[in-house]
Structure formats: structure tokens, C-alpha cells
Amino acid sequence: MLMGEIRLLLVAMSMEEIRMLLRLAIKKGEDDPALCAGNVGNSWRTTDDINDTWASMTSIADLNDKWAAYAGPGRWNDPDMLEVGNGGMTYLEYQSHFSMWALMKVAFVIKIM
């Protein structure tokens, strides 16, 4: 959606008193996500996809550092999903992974299947 369309959606939702979390999937590199999406959405991608490796996880943590200041109540950075438990890192690396995502002010969303 374009930013103008998103704003219209938000106005319509507020008129009907509808509350929802709006996650924006702006591709990294097209825009600085926190600069434009933070005014109309609650969550935005800040990095490319993660792999289940220590190098990938720490690289994303380093890249996401500059976006931490844009997160706050109702506004979350999304450096991609947690890889915890998928087998590519050690137990201690997974603990570090979870901790780093928390420090980056990521909204943890749990999907139950």
C-alpha cells in the first residue's frame, strides 16, 4: 500500500473505533523504514532476511542498531524472525539472539499452530 492509502485506512478505522496492529513490510533499501512507516504503522522491517547462523544474527543486530531510537510504546523494529531452536546455533548463541532482539525493541509475536 502507498502511504496515502494507509493514512486513509487509519482514518476509517479510527472513525469506527477499530483497533489493530499495523505492520508495514517496506523493503529495506527502498526507504528508511522507521522514518516513513513510524508515522502510520506499528512495526516495520529494518533488515533483510535472517539465516540460522551466528554471523547472520550478529550482522542483523549491528545493522539494526541505528533504528533503536525510533522504537517505543506502540512502535517496534522488525529485524526478522527469531531463529531460536532451529539448530544452526548453540544454546548460548540462541540465548544471545533472544536477548539482542529484546534490546533492539522488537515486538515478540507468538504464532500458535
Buried (B, 14 or more C-beta within 10 A) or exposed (E): EEBEEBEEBBEEEEEEEEEEEBBBEBEBEEBBBBEBBBEBBBBBBBBBEBBBEBEBBBBBBEBBEEBBEBBEEEBBBBBBEBBBEEEBBEEEBBEBBBEBBEEBBBBEEEEEE
